[in-house]
Structure formats: structure tokens, C-alpha cells
Amino acid sequence: MGSACRSIRTWSCGTSVRPIVFRVIRVHDDWHTYHGWLWLDGYEADARGDAVTRRANHVQPAGLRC
């Protein structure tokens, strides 16, 4: 993967209201979740694009801009 995606406010139920840049390292297609949602594993990136926090996020793909 390795794609950098910018989130919009509705991408995840577990993030703050501010959009973030998220570098995807894995899509957990084997983790069961609600229809229209998926789990992504990756890093939140800072303003320079450097990884600062590793996290797994429960997301709606429509809320991502890659």
C-alpha cells in the first residue's frame, strides 16, 4: 500500500473532528465490520509528511481523499 490519504471529517468514528493525513500500510479485509466500512492500519503524518503515530482506523472509504 503506502498511499497517503487525506481524511475528511466523516471518515472515521474514532478520530477527532480535524482532518488528518494517513499513510496506509495495510487494509484489514479479513476483519469483519459494518457494510460500507473497513479497517486500515497505518500512520498519521505531520505537516512534513513524516509518520508520527501508528494507528488502526475504522473508516468509510468515501471519507478518504487519496
Summary of the structure (lengths in Angstrom):
residues: 66
radius of gyration: 11.0
end to end distance: 11.5
largest distance: 34.0
contacts: 165
relative contact order: 0.35
helix: 5%
strand: 48%
